[in-house]
Amino acid sequence: MSDINEIVGTWVASADLGIFVAVVSPEGMFRVATSSEDMEKGSTDSWMLTFEDDQISATNYALCLGDTGHYLAEMKEDSTLKIFTISDPCTGRIRKMDRSLPGRLTPYDLIFYPVD
């Protein structure tokens, strides 16, 4: 993938703690919440995504200011989205975009499904 417009929209993924609802705007804002209700209330974490040479750079996360994460995104044939971490010093962002971290009692690998 090489364009933010390929992933613009609302997505949902299952995790050990419930779900993640993610919204990607055309400007590259990635917002994530643990329920649709929290998303509607504005109770979200957010950061910016930019595409460069088929990689995603993730920046401006309030919990990890100054840290830049690097990711790859793949759209599957069934229209699901998988984001893979290349490197990111911000573990909180990894847990909301890609997967659980080592040591979790119930590990998860996030697969985002489009929401109509």
N, C-alpha and C positions, 0 to 999 in steps of 0.2 A: 504494500500500500504506500501511496506517496502523496495523498491529498486528504485533508481533514474532512472534506465533503463526503468521503467514502464512509465515514463513521458518525456523521452528524445524526442525532436522534436520541431516543430514549432506549435504554438497555436494562436488562435485569439478569443477575447471576446469583446462583445459590452458593452459600458458604456455610461453614459450621455454625455460625452464629445467627443464621437466618438467610437474608438476601441482601444484595447490594443493588440499588437502583442508581443507574448512571445516566446523566444527560450530557451530551456533547453538543456544543453550540457551533455555528458556522465560524465564529471568531476563534474557536479553539479552547473555550472554557470547558473543563471537565468538572462536573459537579456530581458528587456521590452521597447517598444517604442509605440508611438501613431499612427504609420503608418508603412506599409511595406517599404516605401521609407526611413523613418527615421532609420529603422532597418538596411537597406542596407548601409546607410551613416554612421552608427556607432553612431547615436544620441540616446543613450539608457541609461537607469538606469540598474544597475546590482548588484547582490549579490550572495552569495553561498548558496546552499541547501545541507543539509546532512540528511540522514535518520537514526534515532535511535529509536528502539522499536516502529516501525510503526508511529512515529512522524517525522515531518520535522523541522529541525532547520534552520533558515535563518540568515546569518551573513554577515558582510563585505559590508554593503551598505554605500556608501560615505556620504549620508545625515544623517545617524544614526550610526556612528561608535561606536562600543562597545555595541550596542543594539542587542540582540538576540530575534528573533521571533520564536514562536512555532505554528505549523500548522498541520493539517491532510489533506490528499488528498484522493479523491474518484473518481474512474473511473466509469462512468455510463455505462449501457448496450449499449447506442447509441454512445459510444466512446468519450463522452464529459468528461471534467475534472472539478471537483469542488474542490477548496482549501478552507478549513475552518480555521479561526483563532482561536487558543486556547488562546494565549496571545502574544502581541507584543507592546512594548512601541513606536515603529516607525510607526506613522500613515500613512506616505507616502508609506510605503511598504504594509500596509493593503489595501490601496486604489488601489494598482496595482496587488494584488494577490487574494483578496477576495471580497471586497464590498466597497461601499461608506460609509462615516462616518455619524453619526447623524447630522441633520441640513442641509443636502444637499437639494437643491430645487428639484432635480430629482434623487432619490436614485437608486442605481443599485446593483445587485448581480452578480458577474462575473462567467460566465460559459464559459470555454475555449473549443473551437472546434479545432480538429486537422486540420492542413493544409497539403495537399498532395504535 
